[in-house]
Amino acid sequence: MQDAGGWNPELFRGLLHRVMVQADLGQSDLVKLSGTSQATISRWIRAENQPQYKALQQLANGLVVRYTHLGDLPTRLLSAAGYGDKEYVPPTPQSEWEEELRQAREAAGAIEDPKQRDRVERIIDRELRETAELLQRRSEQLREIIDLILESDSH
C-alpha cells in the first residue's frame, strides 16, 4: 500500500499541523477520529514514524465527513505518509448518516420488549419519511432558485 513517493515526514508534519489548525483540533480529537492512542498521535505530530495506513485512513475518513472545508488535505496527508490517493476513496458525508441510522436500527433491534421495539422502529421510520420529504422539498426549492438565477442572468 505504500506509494512510490514514499514517507515524507516533513510534509506530513506540516499537513497534519495545518489540518489541526484549520479544523481547530487538538491531539485528543485526533485520537478519537483515528482510533489510535495519544502516544501514537504524539508520534505522528512529531513525524517520528510512518503512520499505519488503517489508522490514518480512519482519520482521513473522519476529516472528510466532519470537516468538509479541509478540501483535499486529508488525501494529501495520506500521500505524504507514503500512501497514494489512488487507493483511497473518501466517504461521502451521507455515509456517516447511514452509519448512525444503522446503529439506531441495531439498537432498536436489541430492545427485548416487542412493544417497545416496534414503537422505536416506527419512530425511526417516521423520522426517515419526514426527513426524505423535507429533502425533497428543499431540492425543489433549490431547483427553483437556480432556475430564477439562470433566467435573470440570461436577460
Secondary structure as UniProt FT lines:
FT   TURN            4..5
FT   HELIX           9..22
FT   TURN            23..24
FT   HELIX           27..34
FT   HELIX           38..46
FT   HELIX           53..66
FT   HELIX           68..70
FT   TURN            71..72
FT   HELIX           73..80
FT   TURN            81..82
FT   TURN            85..86
FT   HELIX           93..109
FT   HELIX           114..154
//
